[in-house]
Every structure is written in C-alpha cells, then in structure tokens.
C-alpha cells in the first residue's frame, strides 16, 4: 500500500469511511437487482458477496477504524426489496466499535415520516441515506417537506446522492432511472429551507461538480465526500478545493464494496499531495465532527 503518513503514524486504525454498503446479498443482489448487475457489467466485473468479519479485517488492515453503513429503500421506484432498517441496526449492534448505522426511508411511501422517527427513536440509527435516482424523487419537491422537517427535528444528518449513477448503466432506458435527480442544486433548496439539517453530498457530483463545490462553499450545513470515484478520476478542481477552501468540509468515502479501501487509499497517496493537516481532516477529523463521534 502506498505510504500515507497520517495513517502510518497512528497506533490504531482511525480513518472513517463515510460511505459503505453491505457486502452481502441483502444489498448487492436483493435490493440491487438487475440495476446492480448492469453496474457490475459496465465495469467488467461480477457480483460477489462476503461477510462482515472479512469487511472488518479488510478495513483495519488499511488503517480504517470506522465505516458508515448505509440503509437502502428504493422499493416504490424500482420494485426491489429494501435493505431493512432493522437489519442495518442489527449489523451495527454486532460491530458497535466499527459500524455507524444510517437508515433509509423511501420518500414515496406514505409511512416514510413515521419510519424516519422509528429509525432514530427505536433503532438508534445515526442518520439517513437517500439515493434520489434510484428512489425517483426530487428532494426539493414540497411533498417531501414534512420528511425533512422531521429529520431536522430529530437532529441527525442525512446523506444525499450526488451526480450520475452507474445503476442501470447501459441498459435500455437505464431501467427507467432518471439522472436529473442527482443534480445537487435540488439539494441546495433543502439546505436553505432546513438550516439545522446537516447534509453530506455523496460522491464528486459528476457532471455537476462546480455546482456541488459552490453549494458546499455557500451553505454552512452542506459537506461532501469523495466516494464512488477512485482519486485518479476525480476532477482536478474538486481535489484542489478539498485541499484548500473546502478542507474542513470534504470527507473520505469509498462506496464499498464497489470500490475497495486499499485501492482508494493507494490512489489518494499517489494523486494528491496534501499536507498532513489536510490528510487528517479528509480521512477522519471532518467525519468525526460531522457524525459527532
């Protein structure tokens, strides 16, 4: 593995992956369905699954101490079963020092507000993940106002998908998934209307990276992560801003298991030249503050 000074200097794994999915069939096969198979085919690979012990070992070997495990519910728009929030909580409880559990609610389901409340108040989940392209919704639509007001009142952060998605890639019509819902400008409205809602935009939001940077710069409650892209493919302006004007607002993420942590960290060392202060912020300090760890 390439030398990353701040990781090599730590006595125990400390980096935080802010964007990880289940490496099991619950996500990769059941919830992912054909659209996940399309994504794998696009990258010339097959879908394999493994257990959480193997995930924990892989992370700790690469200097990562914690990971945010994301729920998934896009049932209304895709017809695929969700990764149940109870399951996310159970796995979190099996690995309490490693996994931070984020729930998922389908904004198109009539009980989404009640489920959001249950996730925090009964299951103790730490936040929520939305994948607007898979879920088929615009977060700034007034019909979702109550949901985001409720989450704001619950005092937990949210992760929104940013940019294009490889789900359904290459299939006729992209399996009906609409890229427009990945435009971060739709998130800007939510951030403006809910100033106490802490928002993390997942992924460099191709092809809207500049809009994403502008929103993160202008909205004090909006952050971004570098997941979903290997560093060699991340736009140069994103990497420049991550090391300068947005150094307090950018976080490390992989999109595990689609991107593996060792390869991401190798390229982070190879394609960036950040001082140790900035490395620490991106790899864990910003996430610790955002997640309240």
C-alpha positions as CSV (number, residue, x, y, z in Angstrom):
1,X,0.0,0.0,0.0
2,X,1.2,3.5,-0.8
3,X,2.6,5.4,2.2
4,X,0.1,7.8,3.8
5,X,1.9,9.4,6.7
6,X,-1.1,10.1,8.9
7,X,-2.2,6.5,8.7
8,X,1.2,5.0,9.3
9,X,1.7,7.2,12.3
10,X,-1.4,6.0,14.1
11,X,-1.3,3.3,16.8
12,X,-4.7,2.0,15.8
13,X,-6.9,2.4,12.7
14,X,-8.6,5.8,12.8
15,X,-9.7,6.8,9.3
16,X,-13.5,6.9,8.7
17,X,-15.2,5.7,5.6
18,X,-18.4,7.8,5.3
19,X,-19.9,5.7,2.6
20,X,-20.2,1.9,2.8
21,X,-22.8,-0.6,1.7
22,X,-23.4,-4.2,2.8
23,X,-21.0,-6.6,1.0
24,X,-23.8,-9.2,1.4
25,X,-26.7,-10.4,-0.8
26,X,-29.1,-8.1,1.1
27,X,-27.8,-5.1,-0.8
28,X,-25.8,-6.4,-3.8
29,X,-28.4,-8.9,-5.0
30,X,-31.8,-8.3,-3.4
31,X,-32.0,-4.5,-3.2
32,X,-29.7,-4.0,-6.2
33,X,-31.4,-6.5,-8.6
34,X,-30.9,-6.0,-12.3
35,X,-29.7,-2.4,-12.0
36,X,-26.8,-3.5,-9.8
37,X,-25.9,-6.3,-12.4
38,X,-25.9,-3.5,-15.0
39,X,-23.4,-1.5,-13.0
40,X,-21.2,-4.5,-12.5
41,X,-21.3,-5.4,-16.2
42,X,-20.4,-1.8,-17.1
43,X,-17.2,-2.2,-15.1
44,X,-16.4,-5.6,-16.4
45,X,-16.9,-7.5,-13.1
46,X,-19.2,-9.9,-11.5
47,X,-21.1,-9.5,-8.2
48,X,-19.5,-11.4,-5.3
49,X,-20.5,-11.3,-1.7
50,X,-18.7,-11.8,1.6
51,X,-19.3,-11.4,5.4
52,X,-18.8,-8.6,7.9
53,X,-15.8,-10.2,9.6
54,X,-14.0,-10.1,6.3
55,X,-15.0,-6.5,5.8
56,X,-13.8,-5.5,9.3
57,X,-10.4,-7.3,8.6
58,X,-10.0,-5.5,5.3
59,X,-10.7,-2.1,6.7
60,X,-8.4,-2.4,9.7
61,X,-5.6,-3.7,7.6
62,X,-5.8,-0.5,5.5
63,X,-5.9,1.8,8.6
64,X,-9.7,2.5,8.6
65,X,-11.3,2.3,12.0
66,X,-14.9,3.0,11.3
67,X,-17.4,2.9,8.4
68,X,-20.9,4.4,7.9
69,X,-23.1,1.5,6.9
70,X,-26.0,2.8,4.7
71,X,-29.5,1.5,4.5
72,X,-31.4,1.3,1.2
73,X,-35.1,1.6,0.3
74,X,-36.0,2.3,-3.3
75,X,-38.8,-0.1,-3.4
76,X,-41.5,2.1,-4.8
77,X,-39.5,3.3,-7.8
78,X,-37.6,0.0,-8.6
79,X,-39.8,-2.7,-7.2
80,X,-36.8,-4.2,-5.4
81,X,-36.9,-5.1,-1.7
82,X,-35.2,-2.7,0.7
83,X,-32.2,-3.4,3.0
84,X,-34.4,-3.2,6.1
85,X,-33.5,-0.7,8.8
86,X,-33.8,-3.3,11.4
87,X,-31.2,-5.3,9.6
88,X,-28.8,-2.3,9.5
89,X,-29.3,-1.8,13.2
90,X,-28.6,-5.5,13.9
91,X,-25.4,-5.5,12.0
92,X,-24.4,-2.2,13.7
93,X,-25.0,-3.9,17.1
94,X,-22.8,-6.8,16.1
95,X,-19.9,-4.4,15.3
96,X,-20.6,-1.4,17.5
97,X,-17.0,-0.1,17.5
98,X,-16.7,-0.4,13.7
99,X,-20.1,0.4,12.1
100,X,-22.2,3.6,12.3
101,X,-25.7,2.8,11.1
102,X,-27.6,5.1,8.7
103,X,-31.2,4.2,7.9
104,X,-33.1,4.7,4.7
105,X,-36.7,5.7,4.1
106,X,-38.5,5.6,0.7
107,X,-39.9,9.2,0.3
108,X,-42.6,7.8,-1.9
109,X,-44.1,5.5,0.8
110,X,-46.9,7.0,2.8
111,X,-45.3,6.0,6.2
112,X,-41.9,7.5,5.5
113,X,-42.1,10.1,8.2
114,X,-43.1,7.5,10.8
115,X,-40.3,5.2,9.7
116,X,-37.8,8.0,10.0
117,X,-38.9,8.6,13.5
118,X,-38.7,4.9,14.3
119,X,-35.2,4.7,12.9
120,X,-33.8,7.2,15.3
121,X,-36.1,6.8,18.4
122,X,-36.4,3.0,18.4
123,X,-33.4,1.7,16.4
124,X,-30.9,4.3,17.4
125,X,-29.7,4.8,13.9
126,X,-27.4,7.8,13.4
127,X,-28.7,9.4,10.2
128,X,-30.3,8.7,6.8
129,X,-29.2,7.9,3.2
130,X,-31.1,9.0,0.1
131,X,-30.4,7.8,-3.4
132,X,-32.6,10.1,-5.4
133,X,-32.0,8.5,-8.8
134,X,-32.9,5.0,-7.6
135,X,-35.7,6.3,-5.4
136,X,-37.1,8.5,-8.2
137,X,-37.7,11.8,-6.3
138,X,-36.6,15.4,-6.2
139,X,-35.7,16.3,-2.6
140,X,-36.9,19.9,-3.1
141,X,-40.4,18.8,-4.1
142,X,-42.9,20.3,-1.5
143,X,-44.4,16.9,-0.9
144,X,-41.2,15.9,1.0
145,X,-41.1,19.0,3.2
146,X,-42.6,17.1,6.3
147,X,-40.0,14.3,5.9
148,X,-37.0,16.7,6.0
149,X,-38.5,18.8,8.7
150,X,-38.9,15.7,10.8
151,X,-35.3,14.6,10.3
152,X,-34.1,18.1,11.1
153,X,-36.1,17.9,14.3
154,X,-34.6,14.5,15.1
155,X,-31.2,16.1,15.0
156,X,-29.4,13.6,12.8
157,X,-27.6,14.2,9.5
158,X,-28.5,13.0,6.0
159,X,-26.5,11.7,3.0
160,X,-27.8,12.6,-0.4
161,X,-26.5,11.0,-3.6
162,X,-24.7,13.5,-5.9
163,X,-24.2,13.2,-9.6
164,X,-24.8,10.4,-12.1
165,X,-25.3,6.8,-11.1
166,X,-23.9,3.6,-12.6
167,X,-27.1,1.7,-11.6
168,X,-28.8,0.6,-14.7
169,X,-26.0,1.8,-16.8
170,X,-26.0,0.5,-20.4
171,X,-29.5,-1.0,-20.2
172,X,-32.3,0.3,-22.4
173,X,-33.6,3.5,-20.9
174,X,-31.3,2.9,-17.9
175,X,-34.1,0.8,-16.4
176,X,-36.2,3.9,-16.1
177,X,-33.8,5.6,-13.6
178,X,-33.5,9.4,-14.2
179,X,-30.2,11.1,-13.8
180,X,-31.7,14.6,-13.3
181,X,-32.5,13.6,-9.6
182,X,-28.7,13.6,-8.9
183,X,-28.4,17.3,-9.6
184,X,-27.0,18.8,-6.3
185,X,-29.0,22.0,-7.0
186,X,-32.1,20.1,-5.8
187,X,-30.3,19.6,-2.5
188,X,-29.4,23.3,-2.2
189,X,-33.1,24.1,-1.7
190,X,-33.4,21.6,1.1
191,X,-30.2,23.1,2.8
192,X,-31.6,26.6,2.5
193,X,-35.0,25.7,3.9
194,X,-33.6,23.5,6.7
195,X,-30.5,25.3,8.1
196,X,-30.2,22.9,11.1
197,X,-30.2,19.8,8.9
198,X,-26.6,18.6,8.4
199,X,-26.2,17.4,4.8
200,X,-23.4,15.3,3.2
201,X,-23.5,15.1,-0.6
202,X,-22.0,11.7,-1.5
203,X,-19.6,11.5,-4.4
204,X,-18.0,14.2,-6.6
205,X,-21.2,15.1,-8.3
206,X,-20.3,14.5,-12.0
207,X,-21.3,16.3,-14.2
208,X,-22.3,19.0,-11.6
209,X,-19.0,19.2,-9.7
210,X,-18.9,23.0,-9.9
211,X,-22.4,23.4,-8.6
212,X,-21.6,21.0,-5.7
213,X,-18.5,23.0,-4.8
214,X,-20.5,26.2,-4.9
215,X,-23.1,24.8,-2.6
216,X,-20.6,23.4,-0.1
217,X,-18.9,26.8,-0.1
218,X,-22.1,28.8,0.4
219,X,-24.1,26.6,2.8
220,X,-22.6,26.1,6.2
221,X,-24.7,22.9,6.7
222,X,-23.6,21.1,3.5
223,X,-20.5,18.9,3.1
224,X,-19.3,16.4,0.5
225,X,-17.4,13.1,0.3
226,X,-15.0,11.7,-2.3
227,X,-16.7,8.3,-2.5
228,X,-17.8,6.5,-5.7
229,X,-14.7,7.6,-7.6
230,X,-11.1,6.5,-7.5
231,X,-8.9,9.6,-6.9
232,X,-7.3,9.4,-10.3
233,X,-10.7,10.1,-11.9
234,X,-11.8,12.9,-9.6
235,X,-11.9,16.3,-11.2
236,X,-8.8,18.4,-10.5
237,X,-10.8,21.4,-9.2
238,X,-12.5,19.1,-6.7
239,X,-9.2,17.9,-5.4
240,X,-7.9,21.4,-5.3
241,X,-10.9,22.7,-3.3
242,X,-10.6,19.7,-1.0
243,X,-7.1,20.7,0.0
244,X,-7.8,24.4,0.3
245,X,-11.1,26.4,0.6
246,X,-13.1,23.3,1.5
247,X,-10.6,21.4,3.6
248,X,-13.0,21.5,6.6
249,X,-15.9,20.2,4.6
250,X,-14.6,17.2,2.5
251,X,-14.6,13.6,3.7
252,X,-13.1,10.3,2.7
253,X,-15.5,7.6,1.4
254,X,-15.2,4.6,-0.8
255,X,-18.7,3.3,-1.9
256,X,-17.7,-0.1,-0.6
257,X,-17.9,-2.8,-1.8
258,X,-17.9,-1.3,-5.3
259,X,-14.6,0.5,-4.5
260,X,-12.2,-1.2,-2.1
261,X,-10.4,0.8,0.6
262,X,-6.9,-0.2,-0.2
263,X,-7.1,0.8,-3.9
264,X,-8.8,4.1,-3.0
265,X,-6.1,5.0,-0.4
266,X,-3.3,3.9,-2.8
267,X,-4.6,6.4,-5.3
268,X,-5.2,9.1,-2.7
269,X,-1.5,8.9,-1.8
270,X,-0.5,8.8,-5.5
271,X,-2.7,11.6,-6.9
272,X,-2.7,14.1,-4.1
273,X,0.0,15.9,-2.2
274,X,-1.9,17.3,0.8
275,X,0.0,18.3,3.9
276,X,-0.7,16.0,6.9
277,X,-3.1,18.5,8.4
278,X,-5.3,18.3,5.4
279,X,-5.0,14.5,5.2
280,X,-6.2,14.2,8.8
281,X,-9.2,16.4,8.1
282,X,-10.2,14.5,5.0
283,X,-9.5,11.0,6.4
284,X,-11.2,11.3,9.8
285,X,-11.4,14.7,11.5
286,X,-14.1,16.2,9.4
287,X,-16.2,13.0,9.7
288,X,-15.7,12.9,13.4
289,X,-17.2,16.4,13.7
290,X,-20.0,15.7,11.2
291,X,-21.0,12.4,12.8
292,X,-20.5,13.6,16.4
293,X,-18.0,10.8,17.2
